[in-house]
């Protein structure tokens, strides 16, 4: 799933409007709309704020399921579960 779609889905799942999420992560509403349309990509700092606000890891926000760095390097699933949100 593209980043823009994943961001939009996670935001809606959290019950936030674009404007509410934009305020929480420190960007303008127009920029938030660009992220969700796939026109613009957020900085690392914004991705970090998005992940914290949405209650997910940066890996979950950026990568598709089972594509993240932790999933590819940590073979012990019990250990991996301890580090996931």
Buried (B, 14 or more C-beta within 10 A) or exposed (E): EEBBEBBBEBBEEBEBEBEBBBBBBEBEBEBBBBBBEEEBEBEEEBBBBBBBBBEBBBBBBBBEEEEBEBBEEBEEEEEBEEEEE
